Amino acid sequence: MTRTWILPILLVLCGSLVSAGLVFSGSPGEAAPLLLVFILLAGVNSPLVFPRSVGAQEAQRRSAADGRPVVYWRSGCKYCLRMRIRLGRNARQLHWVNIWRDPAGAAAVRAANDGNETVPTVVVAGRPHTNPDPEWVRGQLSPSA
C-alpha cells in the first residue's frame, strides 16, 4: 500500500469506529450520516478524484509534444484538491504527476521549490509555478485542447 491511500483509509476507519460507538450507545440515526461524511472525506482525499497520473519523464515528454502544462500533486493536499475541483473537466487536459508515486516527480518539485515538496507545482513551457490560481492554469490551455 502506498502512502497516497493512508489518509483515506484512516478516515474510513475512524468514521467506522465513531459510528459503531454511536450505534452501540443507542444513536444509529446519528451514526449513518457521520459515517457518510467520513466516507466522502476519504473519497475526496483519495487519488481517485484526480486524473490518472503518469511519471514525470512521460509527462515532460507529452508536454513537449502537445504544449499542455504538467501538474505535480499529492493526495491529501487541499491546494491540489482546490485546483482539481476548480479546473473541472479541463483537469483532464493536463498531465498529472503524483509526487508520492514518482520519485523523479518529487525531485522535480524539490528542484523548483528550493528543496521543498510544495504542491501543486505547475510547469508551463518549462517554467515552474507554485500553487498558481486555477483560473490562470485554465488560461494556459490551448482553446482547441
N, C-alpha and C positions, 0 to 999 in steps of 0.2 A: 504494500500500500504506500502510495506517495503522500507527501505532506499536503498536497492540494486537497485531499479528502479528509484531513484530520478535523478541521473546523466543522464541516457539515455533519460528520459522524458524531462529534461531541454534542452538537446542537440537538440532533435526534435523540441521542442517549439521555441528555439532560431533560429534554422535553418529556421523554418516556418515563423517566424516574419521577419527575414532578407530577405528571398526570396520573401515574399509578398511585402515588401518595394521596392525591386528591380523591381518586376512586375509592381507595381503602378507607379514607376518612369520611366517606359518605357524600362527596360532591362530584358525581360523574358529569353533571351539567357544566361544571367549570373545567373539567379535565379535557373534554373534547376540543373546545376552541383553543385552549392553551397548547395542546399537542399540535394542532393545525398551525398555529403561529410558529412554533419551533420547526416544524417541517418546512414551512415556507421560507423561514430564515436559512435553513440548511440548503434549500434549493437555490436561493439567491446567491449564497456564498460558495456554491459548488462550481466546478469548471463547466457544467452543463449549460450555463447561461451564456457562455462565450462561444463564438465560432471556433471551429476546430483549429487547434494550434499546430504550427509547423515549427521546424527547427530554425534557428537564427540564420544559418547559412542558406537554407532553402528560401526563407523569407527575403533575405537580401538579394538572392538570385532572381526571385519573382518580381521584387520591387524594381530591380534594374531593368527587367524586361517590360513591365507594364506601367511603371511610374507610380504605383499605389504606395501609400505610406505603410510602414511597419510599426505595429504597436507591441511593446514589451509590457507584459502584465503578470499578475499572480492572483490566485484566488484568495478571497478574504479581504482584498484591498477595496475600500469603499470608493476611492477615487477611480479605480478601474471600472467598478460597477457603475458608477455615475456616468462615465464616458460611454460604456456599453449601452446603457439604457437610453441616454440622450442621443446616441447615434442611430438608434432604432435599426431599421432594415439596412441602412448604409454600412453598419458594422461589418457585414459580410463582404464588403468590397475591400477591406483592409487585410493585411497579413498579420495575424496574431501570433505572438511567441510567448509561451508561458515560461517565465524565468525559473520556476521551480522544477520544471521538467527538462529544461535545456541549459546545461552549464555554459555553453557558448553565448546564449542569450543573456544570462546573468552577468557574464563577463562584459558583454557589450554595454549593458546598462551601467555597470560599475565604471567602465571607461568614460561614459558620457556624463556621469554624475559624481565626479571626484571620489570614486571608491564606494559610493553608496548605491544600494539597490532600490532607488526611488522609482516607483512606477505610478501611473503609466508614463512611459517614455516613448514618444512617437518620433520616428525617424522619417523625415520628408526630404527627398533629394539629398541624402547623405548627411543632413543636419539633424541632430537630436533636439527634441523639445520636451522638457519635463513637465508633466501634468498640464498640458495645454487645454484650453477651453474646447469642449466637444464641437461647438459650432465652428471654430477655427479649423479643426480637423476635418469636419464635413466639407468646408470650403476648399480643402486640399485635394478632394476627389475630383476627377475629371467628370464633366456632365454626362459624358457618354458611357461612363463606367457603370 
